[in-house]
C-alpha cells in the first residue's frame, strides 16, 4: 500500500516556500519586493527560503537593472512547476482520504 504522504515534497513544507511557489505559479515572475510584500516576511527570511528553492532548481533568479536600480526577479522552472503541482495533488489526495 502506498503511503498517503509519499508524494508530499519536503521542499514545500514551510509556509513561506509554499507562498513563494504559489505566487510564481500564477505570475510569470515576481521580484523580491513583491514577494516580500505579499508574504509579509523579512528580507533575510525571504532570502533563505529563496535559496532553498533555488538549490532544488525549482526557481531561477534573474538579476537586471531597471534604470540605474538593481532588480532581482524570480521564476518557477518547469521542474519546479511540476514538483509543486505534484505536491498540491498529493495534499488533495490526503484530504480526500481523511
N, CA, C and O atoms as CSV, one atom per row, in Angstrom:
chain,resi,resn,atom,element,x,y,z
A,1,UNK,N,N,0.842,-1.189,0.000
A,1,UNK,CA,C,0.000,0.000,0.000
A,1,UNK,C,C,0.880,1.243,0.000
A,1,UNK,O,O,1.822,1.351,0.785
A,2,UNK,N,N,0.566,2.165,-0.877
A,2,UNK,CA,C,1.321,3.419,-0.946
A,2,UNK,C,C,0.949,4.322,0.221
A,2,UNK,O,O,-0.214,4.409,0.615
A,3,UNK,N,N,1.937,4.976,0.755
A,3,UNK,CA,C,1.701,5.942,1.816
A,3,UNK,C,C,1.015,7.180,1.243
A,3,UNK,O,O,1.355,7.647,0.156
A,4,UNK,N,N,0.050,7.699,1.987
A,4,UNK,CA,C,-0.665,8.893,1.535
A,4,UNK,C,C,0.236,10.113,1.470
A,4,UNK,O,O,-0.051,11.057,0.733
A,5,UNK,N,N,1.317,10.106,2.229
A,5,UNK,CA,C,2.197,11.276,2.248
A,5,UNK,C,C,3.458,11.080,1.407
A,5,UNK,O,O,4.365,11.910,1.445
A,6,UNK,N,N,3.514,10.006,0.663
A,6,UNK,CA,C,4.700,9.684,-0.133
A,6,UNK,C,C,5.081,10.800,-1.103
A,6,UNK,O,O,6.270,11.083,-1.257
A,7,UNK,N,N,4.128,11.438,-1.757
A,7,UNK,CA,C,4.431,12.449,-2.767
A,7,UNK,C,C,4.425,13.879,-2.226
A,7,UNK,O,O,4.511,14.830,-3.003
A,8,UNK,N,N,4.328,14.040,-0.926
A,8,UNK,CA,C,4.422,15.374,-0.350
A,8,UNK,C,C,5.894,15.762,-0.338
A,8,UNK,O,O,6.734,15.042,0.202
A,9,UNK,N,N,6.191,16.902,-0.937
A,9,UNK,CA,C,7.568,17.337,-1.156
A,9,UNK,C,C,8.069,18.156,0.031
A,9,UNK,O,O,7.489,19.187,0.369
A,10,UNK,N,N,9.130,17.699,0.651
A,10,UNK,CA,C,9.705,18.370,1.823
A,10,UNK,C,C,10.164,19.791,1.496
A,10,UNK,O,O,10.195,20.641,2.386
A,11,UNK,N,N,10.518,20.063,0.256
A,11,UNK,CA,C,10.962,21.412,-0.130
A,11,UNK,C,C,9.855,22.449,0.057
A,11,UNK,O,O,10.130,23.644,0.173
A,12,UNK,N,N,8.613,21.993,0.084
A,12,UNK,CA,C,7.481,22.910,0.225
A,12,UNK,C,C,6.839,22.824,1.606
A,12,UNK,O,O,5.696,23.245,1.780
A,13,UNK,N,N,7.555,22.287,2.585
A,13,UNK,CA,C,6.944,22.080,3.893
A,13,UNK,C,C,6.856,23.348,4.742
A,13,UNK,O,O,6.224,23.336,5.799
A,14,UNK,N,N,7.463,24.413,4.308
A,14,UNK,CA,C,7.383,25.668,5.057
A,14,UNK,C,C,6.410,26.614,4.355
A,14,UNK,O,O,6.360,26.674,3.127
A,15,UNK,N,N,5.651,27.340,5.141
A,15,UNK,CA,C,4.608,28.213,4.571
A,15,UNK,C,C,5.172,29.285,3.657
A,15,UNK,O,O,4.498,29.694,2.712
A,16,UNK,N,N,6.399,29.755,3.910
A,16,UNK,CA,C,6.980,30.786,3.049
A,16,UNK,C,C,7.331,30.198,1.691
A,16,UNK,O,O,7.080,30.830,0.665
A,17,UNK,N,N,7.905,29.004,1.666
A,17,UNK,CA,C,8.224,28.354,0.387
A,17,UNK,C,C,6.944,28.019,-0.371
A,17,UNK,O,O,6.880,28.152,-1.593
A,18,UNK,N,N,5.942,27.590,0.359
A,18,UNK,CA,C,4.642,27.323,-0.251
A,18,UNK,C,C,4.088,28.602,-0.867
A,18,UNK,O,O,3.545,28.583,-1.971
A,19,UNK,N,N,4.230,29.715,-0.147
A,19,UNK,CA,C,3.763,31.009,-0.645
A,19,UNK,C,C,4.536,31.473,-1.863
A,19,UNK,O,O,3.940,31.955,-2.827
A,20,UNK,N,N,5.850,31.335,-1.836
A,20,UNK,CA,C,6.679,31.746,-2.978
A,20,UNK,C,C,6.246,30.992,-4.226
A,20,UNK,O,O,6.017,31.591,-5.277
A,21,UNK,N,N,6.136,29.674,-4.103
A,21,UNK,CA,C,5.761,28.873,-5.268
A,21,UNK,C,C,4.342,29.173,-5.732
A,21,UNK,O,O,4.076,29.188,-6.934
A,22,UNK,N,N,3.437,29.411,-4.807
A,22,UNK,CA,C,2.061,29.743,-5.185
A,22,UNK,C,C,2.028,31.024,-6.010
A,22,UNK,O,O,1.323,31.110,-7.015
A,23,UNK,N,N,2.795,32.015,-5.575
A,23,UNK,CA,C,2.865,33.284,-6.306
A,23,UNK,C,C,3.474,33.081,-7.687
A,23,UNK,O,O,2.984,33.630,-8.674
A,24,UNK,N,N,4.543,32.291,-7.756
A,24,UNK,CA,C,5.220,32.083,-9.038
A,24,UNK,C,C,4.433,31.180,-9.983
A,24,UNK,O,O,4.676,31.198,-11.190
A,25,UNK,N,N,3.507,30.402,-9.465
A,25,UNK,CA,C,2.674,29.558,-10.325
A,25,UNK,C,C,1.632,30.379,-11.080
A,25,UNK,O,O,1.215,30.001,-12.174
A,26,UNK,N,N,1.215,31.492,-10.503
A,26,UNK,CA,C,0.168,32.302,-11.140
A,26,UNK,C,C,0.701,33.587,-11.762
A,26,UNK,O,O,-0.050,34.331,-12.394
A,27,UNK,N,N,1.995,33.851,-11.586
A,27,UNK,CA,C,2.646,35.004,-12.190
A,27,UNK,C,C,3.855,34.512,-12.967
A,27,UNK,O,O,4.544,33.589,-12.532
A,28,UNK,N,N,4.111,35.118,-14.102
A,28,UNK,CA,C,5.279,34.713,-14.889
A,28,UNK,C,C,6.561,34.891,-14.087
A,28,UNK,O,O,7.476,34.071,-14.165
A,29,UNK,N,N,6.616,35.970,-13.319
A,29,UNK,CA,C,7.759,36.220,-12.449
A,29,UNK,C,C,7.313,37.149,-11.329
A,29,UNK,O,O,6.234,37.739,-11.381
A,30,UNK,N,N,8.159,37.267,-10.324
A,30,UNK,CA,C,7.903,38.187,-9.213
A,30,UNK,C,C,9.247,38.683,-8.719
A,30,UNK,O,O,10.211,37.922,-8.642
A,31,UNK,N,N,9.306,39.976,-8.382
A,31,UNK,CA,C,10.571,40.479,-7.857
A,31,UNK,C,C,10.581,40.354,-6.336
A,31,UNK,O,O,9.566,40.041,-5.714
A,32,UNK,N,N,11.751,40.606,-5.756
A,32,UNK,CA,C,11.952,40.438,-4.327
A,32,UNK,C,C,10.954,41.267,-3.524
A,32,UNK,O,O,10.367,40.780,-2.558
A,33,UNK,N,N,10.766,42.524,-3.929
A,33,UNK,CA,C,9.861,43.416,-3.193
A,33,UNK,C,C,8.428,42.910,-3.209
A,33,UNK,O,O,7.723,42.975,-2.201
A,34,UNK,N,N,8.005,42.407,-4.359
A,34,UNK,CA,C,6.636,41.880,-4.478
A,34,UNK,C,C,6.450,40.676,-3.550
A,34,UNK,O,O,5.457,40.587,-2.828
A,35,UNK,N,N,7.416,39.751,-3.578
A,35,UNK,CA,C,7.316,38.569,-2.714
A,35,UNK,C,C,7.311,38.974,-1.243
A,35,UNK,O,O,6.519,38.464,-0.450
A,36,UNK,N,N,8.194,39.885,-0.895
A,36,UNK,CA,C,8.301,40.332,0.499
A,36,UNK,C,C,6.989,40.956,0.971
A,36,UNK,O,O,6.520,40.673,2.073
A,37,UNK,N,N,6.405,41.801,0.132
A,37,UNK,CA,C,5.151,42.464,0.499
A,37,UNK,C,C,3.990,41.473,0.596
A,37,UNK,O,O,3.228,41.496,1.563
A,38,UNK,N,N,3.859,40.611,-0.399
A,38,UNK,CA,C,2.746,39.657,-0.403
A,38,UNK,C,C,2.824,38.655,0.744
A,38,UNK,O,O,1.800,38.257,1.298
A,39,UNK,N,N,4.043,38.251,1.099
A,39,UNK,CA,C,4.209,37.239,2.136
A,39,UNK,C,C,4.386,37.826,3.533
A,39,UNK,O,O,4.239,37.116,4.528
A,40,UNK,N,N,4.699,39.117,3.612
A,40,UNK,CA,C,4.861,39.764,4.911
A,40,UNK,C,C,6.024,39.203,5.714
A,40,UNK,O,O,5.886,38.921,6.904
A,41,UNK,N,N,7.171,39.043,5.061
A,41,UNK,CA,C,8.345,38.466,5.718
A,41,UNK,C,C,9.522,39.446,5.653
A,41,UNK,O,O,9.490,40.434,4.919
A,42,UNK,N,N,10.554,39.146,6.437
A,42,UNK,CA,C,11.752,39.976,6.423
A,42,UNK,C,C,12.636,39.617,5.229
A,42,UNK,O,O,12.478,38.559,4.620
A,43,UNK,N,N,13.562,40.507,4.907
A,43,UNK,CA,C,14.493,40.263,3.802
A,43,UNK,C,C,15.255,38.955,3.999
A,43,UNK,O,O,15.322,38.122,3.095
A,44,UNK,N,N,15.829,38.784,5.193
A,44,UNK,CA,C,16.637,37.602,5.471
A,44,UNK,C,C,15.842,36.313,5.406
A,44,UNK,O,O,16.316,35.305,4.880
A,45,UNK,N,N,14.640,36.349,5.940
A,45,UNK,CA,C,13.783,35.163,5.928
A,45,UNK,C,C,13.425,34.784,4.492
A,45,UNK,O,O,13.511,33.617,4.111
A,46,UNK,N,N,13.027,35.771,3.708
A,46,UNK,CA,C,12.675,35.509,2.317
A,46,UNK,C,C,13.890,34.990,1.552
A,46,UNK,O,O,13.784,34.021,0.801
A,47,UNK,N,N,15.034,35.628,1.740
A,47,UNK,CA,C,16.249,35.225,1.019
A,47,UNK,C,C,16.626,33.772,1.318
A,47,UNK,O,O,17.030,33.042,0.413
A,48,UNK,N,N,16.499,33.349,2.573
A,48,UNK,CA,C,16.879,31.972,2.909
A,48,UNK,C,C,15.936,30.959,2.255
A,48,UNK,O,O,16.378,29.892,1.831
A,49,UNK,N,N,14.665,31.277,2.170
A,49,UNK,CA,C,13.715,30.357,1.536
A,49,UNK,C,C,13.870,30.359,0.014
A,49,UNK,O,O,13.677,29.332,-0.635
A,50,UNK,N,N,14.216,31.504,-0.543
A,50,UNK,CA,C,14.501,31.559,-1.985
A,50,UNK,C,C,15.714,30.685,-2.297
A,50,UNK,O,O,15.703,29.943,-3.279
A,51,UNK,N,N,16.745,30.766,-1.483
A,51,UNK,CA,C,17.945,29.944,-1.690
A,51,UNK,C,C,17.606,28.456,-1.633
A,51,UNK,O,O,18.128,27.666,-2.421
A,52,UNK,N,N,16.736,28.077,-0.707
A,52,UNK,CA,C,16.344,26.670,-0.590
A,52,UNK,C,C,15.647,26.192,-1.865
A,52,UNK,O,O,15.924,25.094,-2.349
A,53,UNK,N,N,14.756,27.002,-2.403
A,53,UNK,CA,C,14.051,26.625,-3.634
A,53,UNK,C,C,14.988,26.656,-4.838
A,53,UNK,O,O,14.879,25.827,-5.741
A,54,UNK,N,N,15.902,27.615,-4.841
A,54,UNK,CA,C,16.869,27.697,-5.932
A,54,UNK,C,C,17.811,26.492,-5.915
A,54,UNK,O,O,18.166,25.973,-6.973
A,55,UNK,N,N,18.213,26.048,-4.737
A,55,UNK,CA,C,19.121,24.901,-4.649
A,55,UNK,C,C,18.459,23.617,-5.144
A,55,UNK,O,O,19.151,22.693,-5.573
A,56,UNK,N,N,17.142,23.549,-5.090
A,56,UNK,CA,C,16.402,22.399,-5.623
A,56,UNK,C,C,16.120,22.549,-7.118
A,56,UNK,O,O,15.542,21.655,-7.736
A,57,UNK,N,N,16.531,23.687,-7.701
A,57,UNK,CA,C,16.265,24.032,-9.109
A,57,UNK,C,C,14.782,24.217,-9.389
A,57,UNK,O,O,14.318,23.979,-10.504
A,58,UNK,N,N,14.039,24.644,-8.371
A,58,UNK,CA,C,12.612,24.900,-8.540
A,58,UNK,C,C,12.329,26.332,-8.976
A,58,UNK,O,O,11.264,26.613,-9.526
A,59,UNK,N,N,13.268,27.234,-8.736
A,59,UNK,CA,C,13.138,28.605,-9.206
A,59,UNK,C,C,14.477,29.056,-9.788
A,59,UNK,O,O,15.536,28.523,-9.457
A,60,UNK,N,N,14.393,30.059,-10.668
A,60,UNK,CA,C,15.609,30.677,-11.182
A,60,UNK,C,C,15.592,32.158,-10.793
A,60,UNK,O,O,14.538,32.782,-10.668
A,61,UNK,N,N,16.777,32.681,-10.611
A,61,UNK,CA,C,16.955,34.067,-10.199
A,61,UNK,C,C,17.469,34.843,-11.401
A,61,UNK,O,O,18.415,34.426,-12.069
A,62,UNK,N,N,16.830,35.980,-11.665
A,62,UNK,CA,C,17.278,36.848,-12.752
A,62,UNK,C,C,17.582,38.221,-12.182
A,62,UNK,O,O,16.729,38.851,-11.557
A,63,UNK,N,N,18.814,38.680,-12.405
A,63,UNK,CA,C,19.221,39.995,-11.921
A,63,UNK,C,C,19.377,40.917,-13.114
A,63,UNK,O,O,19.957,40.544,-14.134
A,64,UNK,N,N,18.851,42.129,-12.972
A,64,UNK,CA,C,18.929,43.117,-14.039
A,64,UNK,C,C,18.903,44.513,-13.431
A,64,UNK,O,O,18.716,44.676,-12.225
A,65,UNK,N,N,19.088,45.496,-14.267
A,65,UNK,CA,C,18.954,46.873,-13.829
A,65,UNK,C,C,17.742,47.471,-14.509
A,65,UNK,O,O,17.545,47.309,-15.713
A,66,UNK,N,N,16.935,48.161,-13.731
A,66,UNK,CA,C,15.827,48.936,-14.271
A,66,UNK,C,C,16.224,50.383,-14.030
A,66,UNK,O,O,16.204,50.878,-12.903
A,67,UNK,N,N,16.586,51.049,-15.128
A,67,UNK,CA,C,17.212,52.356,-14.981
A,67,UNK,C,C,18.568,52.130,-14.343
A,67,UNK,O,O,19.395,51.390,-14.875
A,68,UNK,N,N,18.794,52.755,-13.223
A,68,UNK,CA,C,20.054,52.558,-12.509
A,68,UNK,C,C,19.874,51.721,-11.253
A,68,UNK,O,O,20.816,51.547,-10.480
A,69,UNK,N,N,18.667,51.203,-11.048
A,69,UNK,CA,C,18.391,50.419,-9.845
A,69,UNK,C,C,18.474,48.923,-10.143
A,69,UNK,O,O,17.915,48.457,-11.136
A,70,UNK,N,N,19.163,48.178,-9.296
A,70,UNK,CA,C,19.190,46.725,-9.476
A,70,UNK,C,C,17.819,46.117,-9.149
A,70,UNK,O,O,17.115,46.579,-8.252
A,71,UNK,N,N,17.469,45.088,-9.888
A,71,UNK,CA,C,16.196,44.402,-9.669
A,71,UNK,C,C,16.437,42.908,-9.776
A,71,UNK,O,O,17.030,42.428,-10.742
A,72,UNK,N,N,15.972,42.181,-8.774
A,72,UNK,CA,C,16.085,40.725,-8.770
A,72,UNK,C,C,14.683,40.145,-8.882
A,72,UNK,O,O,13.795,40.464,-8.091
A,73,UNK,N,N,14.506,39.295,-9.869
A,73,UNK,CA,C,13.203,38.652,-10.026
A,73,UNK,C,C,13.388,37.141,-10.063
A,73,UNK,O,O,14.489,36.628,-10.266
A,74,UNK,N,N,12.285,36.456,-9.862
A,74,UNK,CA,C,12.299,35.003,-9.723
A,74,UNK,C,C,11.228,34.398,-10.614
A,74,UNK,O,O,10.152,34.968,-10.794
A,75,UNK,N,N,11.540,33.239,-11.166
A,75,UNK,CA,C,10.593,32.495,-11.994
A,75,UNK,C,C,10.629,31.035,-11.562
A,75,UNK,O,O,11.678,30.512,-11.184
A,76,UNK,N,N,9.488,30.396,-11.621
A,76,UNK,CA,C,9.425,28.955,-11.371
A,76,UNK,C,C,9.935,28.235,-12.615
A,76,UNK,O,O,9.570,28.585,-13.737
A,77,UNK,N,N,10.774,27.236,-12.412
A,77,UNK,CA,C,11.254,26.423,-13.531
A,77,UNK,C,C,10.172,25.398,-13.894
A,77,UNK,O,O,9.225,25.191,-13.135
A,78,UNK,N,N,10.322,24.770,-15.042
A,78,UNK,CA,C,9.344,23.733,-15.408
A,78,UNK,C,C,9.420,22.584,-14.405
A,78,UNK,O,O,8.400,21.982,-14.071
A,79,UNK,N,N,10.627,22.281,-13.926
A,79,UNK,CA,C,10.792,21.250,-12.901
A,79,UNK,C,C,10.086,21.676,-11.604
A,79,UNK,O,O,9.439,20.862,-10.946
A,80,UNK,N,N,10.219,22.945,-11.252
A,80,UNK,CA,C,9.576,23.464,-10.045
A,80,UNK,C,C,8.062,23.441,-10.147
A,80,UNK,O,O,7.370,23.104,-9.186
A,81,UNK,N,N,7.553,23.802,-11.315
A,81,UNK,CA,C,6.098,23.794,-11.523
A,81,UNK,C,C,5.544,22.381,-11.397
A,81,UNK,O,O,4.498,22.167,-10.784
A,82,UNK,N,N,6.260,21.411,-11.987
A,82,UNK,CA,C,5.799,20.026,-11.901
A,82,UNK,C,C,5.855,19.526,-10.458
A,82,UNK,O,O,4.913,18.893,-9.982
A,83,UNK,N,N,6.951,19.809,-9.769
A,83,UNK,CA,C,7.099,19.363,-8.379
A,83,UNK,C,C,6.023,19.982,-7.492
A,83,UNK,O,O,5.476,19.315,-6.613
A,84,UNK,N,N,5.722,21.252,-7.723
A,84,UNK,CA,C,4.716,21.922,-6.910
A,84,UNK,C,C,3.320,21.360,-7.204
A,84,UNK,O,O,2.525,21.142,-6.289
A,85,UNK,N,N,3.033,21.131,-8.477
A,85,UNK,CA,C,1.734,20.549,-8.840
A,85,UNK,C,C,1.585,19.161,-8.226
A,85,UNK,O,O,0.526,18.825,-7.696
A,86,UNK,N,N,2.640,18.357,-8.296
A,86,UNK,CA,C,2.603,17.024,-7.688
A,86,UNK,C,C,2.377,17.115,-6.178
A,86,UNK,O,O,1.645,16.310,-5.603
A,87,UNK,N,N,3.007,18.094,-5.550
A,87,UNK,CA,C,2.853,18.321,-4.109
A,87,UNK,C,C,1.395,18.675,-3.774
A,87,UNK,O,O,0.814,18.115,-2.845
A,88,UNK,N,N,0.822,19.595,-4.527
A,88,UNK,CA,C,-0.568,20.008,-4.292
A,88,UNK,C,C,-1.508,18.835,-4.539
A,88,UNK,O,O,-2.453,18.624,-3.779
A,89,UNK,N,N,-1.254,18.070,-5.599
A,89,UNK,CA,C,-2.083,16.887,-5.879
A,89,UNK,C,C,-2.019,15.890,-4.719
A,89,UNK,O,O,-3.035,15.304,-4.346
A,90,UNK,N,N,-0.831,15.700,-4.154
A,90,UNK,CA,C,-0.670,14.780,-3.022
A,90,UNK,C,C,-1.438,15.288,-1.797
A,90,UNK,O,O,-2.060,14.500,-1.086
A,91,UNK,N,N,-1.395,16.592,-1.551
A,91,UNK,CA,C,-2.167,17.167,-0.435
A,91,UNK,C,C,-3.661,16.969,-0.645
A,91,UNK,O,O,-4.386,16.639,0.293
A,92,UNK,N,N,-4.119,17.171,-1.875
A,92,UNK,CA,C,-5.544,16.989,-2.171
A,92,UNK,C,C,-5.969,15.539,-1.945
A,92,UNK,O,O,-7.047,15.286,-1.408
A,93,UNK,N,N,-5.133,14.593,-2.350
A,93,UNK,CA,C,-5.451,13.180,-2.149
A,93,UNK,C,C,-5.480,12.848,-0.652
A,93,UNK,O,O,-6.324,12.078,-0.195
A,94,UNK,N,N,-4.573,13.423,0.080
A,94,UNK,CA,C,-4.535,13.217,1.529
A,94,UNK,C,C,-5.826,13.718,2.175
A,94,UNK,O,O,-6.397,13.054,3.041
A,95,UNK,N,N,-6.275,14.888,1.748
A,95,UNK,CA,C,-7.504,15.468,2.298
A,95,UNK,C,C,-8.715,14.612,1.922
A,95,UNK,O,O,-9.589,14.359,2.751
A,96,UNK,N,N,-8.756,14.181,0.689
A,96,UNK,CA,C,-9.891,13.361,0.221
A,96,UNK,C,C,-9.976,12.026,0.947
A,96,UNK,O,O,-11.069,11.489,1.130
A,97,UNK,N,N,-8.837,11.486,1.362
A,97,UNK,CA,C,-8.824,10.183,2.032
A,97,UNK,C,C,-8.915,10.288,3.551
A,97,UNK,O,O,-8.849,9.280,4.254
A,98,UNK,N,N,-9.063,11.483,4.040
A,98,UNK,CA,C,-9.149,11.658,5.505
A,98,UNK,C,C,-10.563,11.521,5.986
A,98,UNK,O,O,-10.822,11.638,7.184
